[in-house]
Amino acid sequence: MKLPFDLPFREPPQSNVLLLGAGGGYDVVCTLPIAVALRDAGCRIHLASYSTTDFSGSSAIPDVPTNLLPVDSAYRRSSSDRFSEDIVARWWLETFAEEKPVWCFTRPGVRSMSTGLAWLRKKLDLTAVVVVDGGVDGLFIGNEYDLGTPSMDAISIIAAWTLEDCRKYYAFTAFGTEGPAYHIRHADVLKRISELVRHRAMLGVSALLPLSHAGDLFLDALEFIGNAVDPIFRSIISSSIECAMRGGFGETNLTPRTDWAPVWVSPLTLLYWYFDLVAVANAKPYLREVLDTDDVVAVAEAIERTRKRMGVVDRQDIPI
């Protein structure tokens, strides 16, 4: 008997829910356990990704907004592509016998992504959106000891915040894995979480276990993706979750890219943390400043201005 992957929120059966990978093609892979749980509950699932894949050779599609491209199982990638949206579409078709394009946002800013999301809300009759980040930096507001790479995550969160007539959730996973490479202090993460708890904006936590249906399919998806890409391009975050699901612990060399900086894996890596997306967006001091941006550079510059204005907090470690 498979255990459930319990979500701390509910969507009615037949709801149309968009699962959006927050930044980079592998974040959409981290949406899959939530997508499976919602599908098992009777929801209609749609997938999207803030993508850094190079789609410059792809033809524009009539009536689809600029910077938005549906990538389905028939799409064929360049051999140099390191990201995974097309492989996710093929895995979904093979697993569920259902064609499921991944709607790829091709490096937009907040304004252009908001336009694309509004178009998807209408086209797909969306009732909810779940923005999912593989990593913790989407919670950051700008003054943390090390920010990681928050720009694309912030764009996805704030663009989703602009959606009307839609329930909005934010989730992240793989707590603890970003320290060695980025020097992110997870004390800063816990502080942000505590602030959201104070504002009653944290919804709960769920563990992705191999005994669950969602966990079983997640491992299957990672194997499918791993067989389709060069090992150098495999996701560190997804590999960390897989390692934790198999009982891994401690500093671990997961891919050729972690030879110089092993990743710390623990049972915390298994957890998905859920929040009210509106509260996560409202906590960002640069929220209004980036609403009219059309590329990631403008958002990165706004975050840096915020960082200079607020100052940077001292390094703090978790005393456990």
C-alpha positions as CSV (number, residue, x, y, z in Angstrom):
1,M,0.0,0.0,0.0
2,K,1.4,3.4,-1.0
3,L,1.4,6.2,1.5
4,P,-0.2,9.5,0.5
5,F,1.9,12.6,-0.1
6,D,-0.3,14.9,1.9
7,L,-0.6,18.5,0.9
8,P,-1.6,21.1,3.5
9,F,-4.1,22.7,1.1
10,R,-7.0,21.3,-0.9
11,E,-8.3,22.1,-4.4
12,P,-11.7,20.8,-5.5
13,P,-11.8,17.9,-8.0
14,Q,-11.8,19.1,-11.6
15,S,-9.9,22.3,-10.6
16,N,-7.3,23.4,-13.2
17,V,-4.1,23.9,-11.3
18,L,-0.9,25.3,-12.8
19,L,2.4,23.9,-11.3
20,L,5.1,26.5,-12.1
21,G,8.8,25.8,-11.7
22,A,10.2,29.0,-10.2
23,G,13.5,29.4,-11.9
24,G,15.5,27.1,-14.3
25,G,14.3,24.0,-16.1
26,Y,14.8,21.6,-13.3
27,D,12.4,23.4,-10.8
28,V,9.6,22.0,-12.9
29,V,10.8,18.6,-12.0
30,C,10.4,19.5,-8.3
31,T,6.7,20.3,-9.0
32,L,6.0,16.7,-10.0
33,P,5.2,15.2,-6.5
34,I,2.7,18.0,-5.9
35,A,1.3,17.5,-9.4
36,V,0.9,13.8,-8.8
37,A,-0.8,14.4,-5.4
38,L,-3.2,16.9,-7.0
39,R,-3.9,14.6,-9.9
40,D,-4.6,11.8,-7.6
41,A,-7.2,14.1,-5.8
42,G,-9.0,14.6,-9.1
43,C,-7.5,18.0,-10.2
44,R,-6.5,18.8,-13.8
45,I,-2.8,19.5,-13.9
46,H,-0.9,22.0,-16.1
47,L,2.9,22.4,-16.0
48,A,5.0,25.5,-16.6
49,S,8.6,26.6,-16.1
50,Y,10.6,29.8,-15.9
51,S,13.1,28.4,-18.4
52,T,16.7,29.2,-19.2
53,T,16.7,26.8,-22.2
54,D,17.7,28.5,-25.4
55,F,14.6,28.5,-27.6
56,S,15.9,31.0,-30.1
57,G,15.5,28.6,-33.0
58,S,11.8,27.9,-32.2
59,S,9.1,29.6,-34.2
60,A,6.7,31.9,-32.5
61,I,3.2,30.5,-32.2
62,P,0.2,32.7,-33.3
63,D,-1.9,34.2,-30.5
64,V,0.6,33.0,-27.8
65,P,2.3,35.8,-25.9
66,T,6.0,36.5,-26.6
67,N,8.3,34.7,-24.2
68,L,5.9,31.8,-23.8
69,L,6.3,28.5,-25.6
70,P,4.5,25.1,-25.1
71,V,7.1,22.4,-25.1
72,D,5.6,19.0,-25.6
73,S,6.8,15.4,-26.1
74,A,7.6,16.1,-29.8
75,Y,10.1,18.9,-29.0
76,R,13.7,18.0,-29.8
77,R,16.4,19.6,-27.8
78,S,19.9,20.8,-28.8
79,S,22.6,18.4,-27.5
80,S,23.9,21.3,-25.5
81,D,20.7,21.9,-23.6
82,R,21.1,21.1,-19.9
83,F,17.4,21.6,-18.9
84,S,14.5,19.3,-18.9
85,E,11.1,20.6,-19.9
86,D,10.8,18.5,-23.0
87,I,11.9,15.3,-21.1
88,V,9.3,16.0,-18.4
89,A,6.7,16.2,-21.2
90,R,7.8,12.8,-22.6
91,W,7.9,11.3,-19.1
92,W,4.3,12.5,-18.4
93,L,3.1,11.0,-21.7
94,E,4.8,7.7,-21.0
95,T,3.5,7.6,-17.4
96,F,0.0,8.8,-17.8
97,A,-0.7,8.3,-21.5
98,E,-1.6,12.0,-21.6
99,E,0.1,14.7,-23.7
100,K,1.1,17.4,-21.2
101,P,3.1,20.4,-22.6
102,V,5.3,22.4,-20.3
103,W,4.6,26.0,-20.8
104,C,8.0,27.6,-20.9
105,F,8.6,31.3,-20.0
106,T,11.7,32.2,-21.9
107,R,13.6,34.5,-19.5
108,P,11.0,37.2,-18.9
109,G,10.8,40.0,-16.4
110,V,7.8,40.4,-14.1
111,R,5.7,42.4,-16.6
112,S,6.2,40.0,-19.5
113,M,5.7,36.9,-17.3
114,S,2.5,38.4,-15.8
115,T,1.1,38.8,-19.3
116,G,1.9,35.2,-20.1
117,L,0.4,33.9,-16.8
118,A,-2.8,36.0,-17.3
119,W,-3.1,34.5,-20.8
120,L,-2.7,30.9,-19.4
121,R,-5.2,31.6,-16.6
122,K,-7.8,32.4,-19.3
123,K,-6.8,29.7,-21.8
124,L,-6.6,26.9,-19.2
125,D,-9.4,28.3,-16.9
126,L,-7.0,28.2,-14.0
127,T,-8.3,28.2,-10.5
128,A,-5.0,27.9,-8.7
129,V,-1.2,28.3,-9.2
130,V,1.5,26.6,-7.2
131,V,5.0,28.1,-7.7
132,V,7.7,25.6,-6.7
133,D,11.3,26.3,-6.0
134,G,14.0,23.6,-5.8
135,G,16.0,25.5,-3.1
136,V,15.4,28.1,-0.5
137,D,16.3,31.5,-1.9
138,G,12.9,32.3,-3.2
139,L,12.0,33.3,0.4
140,F,14.7,35.8,0.6
141,I,14.0,39.6,0.8
142,G,17.4,41.0,-0.1
143,N,19.5,41.5,3.1
144,E,20.4,37.9,3.8
145,Y,24.1,36.9,4.4
146,D,24.2,35.2,1.0
147,L,21.3,35.5,-1.5
148,G,22.0,32.6,-3.7
149,T,20.3,33.2,-7.1
150,P,16.9,34.7,-6.3
151,S,16.1,36.8,-9.4
152,M,14.2,34.2,-11.4
153,D,12.4,32.9,-8.3
154,A,11.3,36.4,-7.4
155,I,10.0,37.0,-11.0
156,S,7.9,33.9,-10.8
157,I,6.6,34.7,-7.4
158,I,5.7,38.3,-8.1
159,A,4.2,37.5,-11.5
160,A,2.0,34.9,-9.9
161,W,1.1,37.5,-7.3
162,T,-0.4,39.7,-10.0
163,L,-2.9,36.9,-11.1
164,E,-6.5,37.7,-10.5
165,D,-9.3,35.2,-9.6
166,C,-6.8,32.5,-8.7
167,R,-5.6,30.9,-5.5
168,K,-1.8,31.2,-5.1
169,Y,0.6,29.0,-3.3
170,Y,4.4,28.9,-2.9
171,A,6.5,25.8,-2.0
172,F,10.1,25.1,-1.8
173,T,12.1,21.9,-1.2
174,A,15.7,20.6,-0.6
175,F,16.4,22.5,2.6
176,G,20.1,22.4,3.6
177,T,21.6,21.6,0.2
178,E,22.7,25.1,-0.9
179,G,25.3,25.9,1.8
180,P,28.6,24.5,0.3
181,A,28.2,26.0,-3.2
182,Y,26.5,29.3,-2.3
183,H,27.3,30.0,1.4
184,I,23.6,30.4,2.0
185,R,22.9,30.5,5.8
186,H,19.9,28.4,6.6
187,A,19.4,30.4,9.8
188,D,18.3,33.2,7.4
189,V,15.9,30.8,5.8
190,L,14.4,29.8,9.1
191,K,14.0,33.5,10.1
192,R,12.0,34.1,6.9
193,I,9.9,31.1,7.6
194,S,9.3,32.3,11.2
195,E,8.1,35.7,9.9
196,L,5.6,33.9,7.7
197,V,4.4,31.8,10.6
198,R,3.9,35.0,12.6
199,H,1.8,36.4,9.8
200,R,-0.2,33.1,9.5
201,A,1.1,32.5,6.0
202,M,2.9,29.2,6.4
203,L,0.5,26.4,5.4
204,G,2.5,23.3,6.4
205,V,5.2,20.8,5.5
206,S,5.1,17.4,3.8
207,A,7.8,14.7,3.4
208,L,8.4,13.1,0.0
209,L,8.9,9.4,1.0
210,P,9.7,6.5,-1.4
211,L,6.8,4.6,0.1
212,S,4.4,7.2,-1.4
213,H,2.9,7.1,-4.8
214,A,4.2,10.6,-5.5
215,G,7.7,9.6,-4.3
216,D,7.7,6.5,-6.3
217,L,6.8,8.4,-9.5
218,F,9.4,11.1,-8.6
219,L,12.1,8.6,-8.5
220,D,10.9,7.1,-11.8
221,A,10.9,10.6,-13.4
222,L,14.5,11.3,-12.2
223,E,15.6,8.0,-13.7
224,F,13.9,8.8,-17.0
225,I,15.5,12.3,-17.1
226,G,18.9,11.0,-16.0
227,N,18.9,8.5,-18.9
228,A,18.2,11.4,-21.3
229,V,20.9,13.9,-20.3
230,D,24.6,14.0,-19.9
231,P,25.6,13.4,-16.3
232,I,27.2,16.9,-16.1
233,F,23.8,18.4,-16.7
234,R,21.9,16.5,-14.0
235,S,20.2,18.6,-11.4
236,I,22.1,18.9,-8.1
237,I,18.8,19.7,-6.2
238,S,16.9,16.8,-7.7
239,S,19.8,14.5,-7.1
240,S,19.9,15.6,-3.5
241,I,16.3,14.8,-3.0
242,E,16.7,11.4,-4.6
243,C,19.7,10.7,-2.3
244,A,17.7,11.7,0.8
245,M,14.9,9.4,-0.4
246,R,17.3,6.5,-0.5
247,G,18.6,7.3,3.1
248,G,21.7,9.3,2.2
249,F,23.2,11.5,4.9
250,G,26.0,14.0,5.1
251,E,28.3,15.6,2.6
252,T,27.7,13.8,-0.7
253,N,29.2,14.0,-4.2
254,L,26.1,13.7,-6.4
255,T,27.1,14.8,-9.9
256,P,30.3,15.8,-11.7
257,R,29.5,19.4,-10.7
258,T,29.7,18.7,-7.0
259,D,33.3,17.3,-7.1
260,W,34.6,20.5,-5.6
261,A,31.7,21.1,-3.3
262,P,29.8,18.1,-1.9
263,V,26.2,18.6,-1.0
264,W,24.9,18.2,2.6
265,V,22.0,15.7,2.4
266,S,19.7,14.9,5.3
267,P,16.1,14.0,6.0
268,L,15.4,17.7,5.9
269,T,16.1,17.5,2.1
270,L,12.9,15.5,1.7
271,L,10.6,18.2,3.0
272,Y,8.3,20.4,1.0
273,W,7.3,23.6,2.7
274,Y,4.2,25.5,1.7
275,F,3.1,29.1,2.1
276,D,0.6,31.7,1.0
277,L,2.2,33.1,-2.1
278,V,0.7,36.6,-1.6
279,A,2.5,36.9,1.8
280,V,5.8,35.7,0.3
281,A,5.5,38.3,-2.5
282,N,4.4,41.1,-0.2
283,A,7.5,40.5,2.0
284,K,9.8,41.6,-0.8
285,P,10.8,45.3,-0.4
286,Y,11.3,45.7,-4.2
287,L,7.9,44.3,-5.1
288,R,6.5,47.5,-6.6
289,E,9.8,48.4,-8.2
290,V,10.0,45.4,-10.4
291,L,6.4,45.2,-11.7
292,D,7.3,46.8,-15.0
293,T,10.4,44.8,-15.7
294,D,10.8,42.8,-18.9
295,D,14.0,40.9,-18.2
296,V,15.8,39.2,-15.4
297,V,18.7,41.7,-15.4
298,A,16.4,44.5,-14.3
299,V,15.1,42.5,-11.4
300,A,18.6,41.5,-10.4
301,E,19.6,45.2,-10.4
302,A,16.5,46.1,-8.2
303,I,17.5,43.3,-5.7
304,E,21.0,44.6,-5.5
305,R,19.8,48.2,-4.9
306,T,17.6,46.8,-2.1
307,R,20.6,45.0,-0.7
308,K,22.7,48.2,-0.6
309,R,19.8,50.1,0.9
310,M,19.0,47.6,3.6
311,G,22.5,46.4,4.4
312,V,23.5,42.7,4.9
313,V,22.9,40.8,8.1
314,D,25.8,39.2,9.9
315,R,26.5,35.5,9.4
316,Q,24.4,33.3,11.7
317,D,24.6,29.6,11.9
318,I,22.1,27.1,13.4
319,P,23.2,26.0,16.8
320,I,22.4,22.3,16.3
